[in-house]
Amino acid sequence: MEKKDIFKTIALYKCDTDSRVPLLLAEDGIHAGFPSPAQDYIELAIDLNTELIKNPASTFFGRVKGDCLKEAGVNEGDIVVIDKSLLPPVNGDMVVAFLDGEFTLKLIEKRKGEKDTIWLLPANDEYEPVKVTAENDFIVWGVVTSIIKQRKR
């Protein structure tokens, strides 16, 4: 089986935290196990800016294009929340990286014994890990803090 090209684009967007859109919140939560009695009314409201964005000046949104992280639960069309203030990344972080002229969304790994090497890992067997060395034009642009999923009917 031939491995797919690891680079797919990610569309990036600046977040707008000036607006507030309060959304109704089920106070007792939504049970994922046994059903609970239905509530006649919902009192609380949340704002997704407050819930998802901790550092507004350094936060961006990205729409995922491609399937290289599908086994990590990230699918094409999902929106990732990216925080540039969380650098440097730690092992296992999902990051938006700029490598040799292209943006990519991957998991990051620094391996013991490989001092000046970083690995960008897919979560899909159809893609190969990418070894990044000092010879590459490389920066980690930001760390993914949340994933907003699209559920299709």
N, C-alpha and C positions, 0 to 999 in steps of 0.2 A: 504494500500500500504506500503510495506516495504521500508525503507529509505536505500539508497546506502551508502557504506563506503566512508567517506569524504576524505580519503587520497589517492591521486593519485601522481605519481611521476612527477617531472619536470626535464628535462634534462638541465643541466647548462653548459654554455660555456663562456670562457673569451673573451672579445671583442678585436679585432685587430684594433687599430686606426692608425697604422703606414702606412697602405696603403690608397690610395685615389682613388675613382672610381667616377669621375664626371658623373652625369646623366643629360640629357637635361631636361630643365624645361620650361613649357609653361608660358611665361612671364605674360600674362594677366589672368592666372588662367584657370581653367576648370569650366564652369558654370554648376551648378546643377539644374538650373531653365530652363529658355528659352534658346534655342540655340543661340550662337553668331557666327559671321563670322569666318571661319577657317583661321588660320595664315599660310602663305606660308613658314615661317621659325621660328625656335626657337633659341634665342640667349643666354639665360642664362643657367647655369649649377649649380647643387647642389651636395653636397656630403652627403650621409646619415650619415656618422660618425659625421659630423659637426651638422647636423640637430637633431640627436637622442641622441648623447652622450655628456653630459655636463661635466662629471667627469670621464675621461677615466680610471684612476687608480682604480676606485671603481665601474665600470660598467661591468655587465655581461649580457649575453643573456640566455633565457630559452625557451625551446620548450614545450608547454603545452600538457599534457597528461590527458585526462579526460574531463568531461563536467560540473564540479561543478560551473563554472562561466558563463555558456552560456547565462543567462539572463542579464549579464553585458557586453555582446558582445565578450566574450572570448571563443574561440572554440578550440577543439583538433587540434594540428598542428600549431596553431598560435605561433608566437615568441614574448615573452615579453622582454622589456629592463628593467633591474633591476639596480638601483643605491643604493649602500650600504652607500653612504655618506649622504643620506636623513633621517637618523635615528635621533631621534625616530620618528615613524610614527604618523600621526594624524588620527582622526576618519574619516572613509571612504576611507582611502588609501587602494590600492590593494597591498598586500605584499607577499613575499616569506618568510615563517616561517619554523622553524625547531621545531617540537613538538614530544617529546618522540621518537626520533630516525628516524623520517621521515620528508621529506620536503613536504610542501603543499602551494598552491596558494589560497589565500582567501582575503576577505575584512576584515578590522580590526575595532573593535568597543570597546571603553571604555565607560561603562555606569555609569551615576551618581549614587552614593550610593554603588557602588561595587568597593571599594578602590583597592584591590589587585587582580582584575579579569580583564581579557581581553577576548573578544569574537572573534572568527574567523568565519566569515559568508560566506556561499556559496551564489550564485545567481542562484539557481536551487532548486525547491521545492522537488526534490528527495533526497536532502541531509539535514542533521541536522546541526545547528550551533554547534560549539565546545566551551565550556567554559574552559578557561585556568586559572589555579590558580598557586600559589607558589609551589604546589606539583608536577607540571609538569616540565619536562626538556624542556625549551622553550626559543627561541630567535627569534626575527625578523631579518632575514638575509638581507633583502633589500626591497626597495619600487619600485613598477612598475611605470615607467615613460611613456612608450609607448607600443603599441601593433601593431605588424606587422601581417596583415591578409593575409591568403592564399585564393584566389578566384579560385575555380575549375570551369572549363568549362564543 
